[in-house]
Amino acid sequence: MRATARLFRHACRITLFTRENCGLCTQARSVLSNVWDARPFEYKEVDIIKDESVPRWRDLYEFDVPVIHVSKATASEEHPTSASKALKLMHRFTVDDVKAKMDAAEAA
């Protein structure tokens, strides 16, 4: 039996915007871990306080973490100027919420 190419690459990328000492961020990581078990994806985590490379993430999400952006794995990297167009979930979300956003990203 041959494995399909889809099994060897991830269709989606999820970027988690977080900060230290954030209880909701810990819950978000747990949800994403459960999603990963059923449907692997590329993962990137951005600490909006510590990440000096793009300080505008802090301006956008300082009071809203955790936030996830869901996109196709082949899409360009996340940038603050395009954040308003991102498929995103904020604060509290479930495995089903994340999977629905992944479906939408793959369909786009």
N, C-alpha and C positions, 0 to 999 in steps of 0.2 A: 504494500500500500504506500502511495506517495503522499507526503504532506503537501498541502497547498502553500503557495507563496505567502498567503495572508498570515499563516501561523508563524512565519519567520520575521515579519515586520509588524509594527504597531500602526494601526490606522489613525489613532488620535494621540494628541499631546495634551496633557493637563498641566497647567502652571498654577501652583498654590502660592498665593500671596499671604504672608504670615508675619508674625513677630514673636519675640520671646515672651514667656509667661502668659500665654493666651490659651485659656481652657477650651474655647471653641475651636481653636486651631488644632488642638490635640484630638478633639472629636472628629474634625474634618479629615485629619490624617487616617484615623481609624476607618472612616467611611471609604476613603480612597483605597485603603488597603483591602477592604472587602470587595470593592469594585475590581481591583487588580486581580484578585483570586479568580474572578469569573471572566474578566475581559482585560487583558494586559494593555498598557498604554505607555507612551513616553511620559516621563515625569520630570518636572523642574520645580524647584522651590525658591521663592524670592522672599528674603527677610526685608520688609519695607523700611525698617529702621537702620539695619546694618549695611544694606546694599547701597553703597555710595555711587555705583556706576550709573544708576538712573534714579536720581532723587525725586523725580516727579511721581514715582509709585507711592511714596509716602504722602505726597499732597493728595493723591486720588483716594487712597485706601486707609489712611491713618485711623479712622474711626469705624471702618467697615470690615476688618479682617475677622475671619478668614474669607478670602475671595478665591474662586478658581476660574480660570479661563480655559475653555475647551476648544481645541482647534484640530484640524487635520495635522497629522505628523509632518506633512510636506509643506505646511504653511510657514511663512516667515516668522521669525521670533516676535514675541509680544513686545509692544512698545506703547508707552503712555498715550501717545497721540491717537492711537487707533483703539484705545480701551473701550470707548463708547460703542464700538461695533462688535466687540467680542461676545461670544456666547459665554455667559458667566452665571455663576451661582454665588450667593453671598450668605454669610453668617451660618445658618443651619440648613443642611441639605441631607437627603437620603441617598442610598445606593441607587434607587430607581430614578431619582432626580438626575444624578450624574449620568447614568446610562441613557436617559432621554436626551441629554445635551450631547452625548457622544454620538447618538443616532443622528441628531440634527447636523452635527459637524461633518459626519461622514457623507450625509446626503447633499451637503452644500457644494 
